[in-house]
């Protein structure tokens, strides 16, 4: 069973938030852009994997697989939902920050 580590996801989201704010752990340069994009890509991949796993479990349960129980399916679906909602909130914050920067007068 390949579960997403919630504490790891939260720490990645916090690190992304700190980098977006320019807080601790963020230094300027091209290396940070690569690290941020890799972090974002990994987070999106984890959300995608979680959703795919939940979908596969739901299909297996619907097909009558005796190895899959309803509780496991429901937990997987909730994890997928929460991870997608968290990713959406991060996206919204990034878009908001981008719009704020674009609206700044130089």
N, C-alpha and C positions, 0 to 999 in steps of 0.2 A: 504494500500500500504506500503510495507516494503522496503524502499529505503536504500541504503548504505550511510552512512554519510561520505562524501569525506574528510572533515576536520578531522574526527576521524581516517579514514584510513591513511591520511598523517601523523598525529601525531604518530600513531602506527609504521608506516614505519620509521619515524625519530627516534623514541625511539629504534627501532631495529637496525638502523644504528649506533646510539650512543653506544649501547651495544656492537655491533660488533667491533667498534673502541676502545672500552674501555673508552669512554668519560664520561661525567657527567651522573650520575644516575646509573652507572654500578659499582657494588661492587663485589668482588670475593666471590666465594663460591658456594655450591650446590644449594642454593635457587635461584640464578640468572639463573642457567641452567634450572631450572624448569620454572621460569618466562619467559625466552626467548622462551622455547619450547611452552609454553602456548600461548604466544603472536604470535608466528609463526603459531601455529595450528589455533588460532582464525582468523588470517588474511586469511589463506588458506580457512577456512570454509566460511568466508564472500565472498570471490571471487567465491567459488562454489555456494553459495546461489544466488549471483547476476547473475551468468550465468544460473542457473536453472530457475530463475524468468524470465529472458529475453527469454529463450527458451519457457517457458510456455505462455508468452504473444504473442510471434510470432506464436505459434501453434493455440492459440485462435483467433488471427487475421486472420490466413489462413483459419480457420474453419468458419469464418464469424460472430464471436461474436460481437454484436452491442455495447457492453460495452467497447470494446478495440479499440482505434483509432491508426492510423499509427504513429502519433507523439510519443505517449507513447511507442510504440514498438521500434521505432528508438532510443529514448533516453535510454531505458533499454539496447538495444544492444550495444550502445556506452559506457555506464557505465560498462557493462560486459567486453568489449574489453579493456577499459582503466585500469580497476582493474587487468585484467589478465596480461597486459603489465607491470604494476607496480610490480606485484608479480614476473614476469620473471626477471625484472631488479634486484630486491632484491636477487633472487636466484643466478643470475650471480655474484653479488658482494660477496655473501657468498662463492660461489665456488672459486672465485678469491682469497679471503682472506684465505681460507683453503689451496689453492695451494701455496700461499706465505708462510704460516706457515710451510707447509710440506717441502718446499725447503730451509728453513733456516738451516744453519749449526750450530750445537750446540757445 
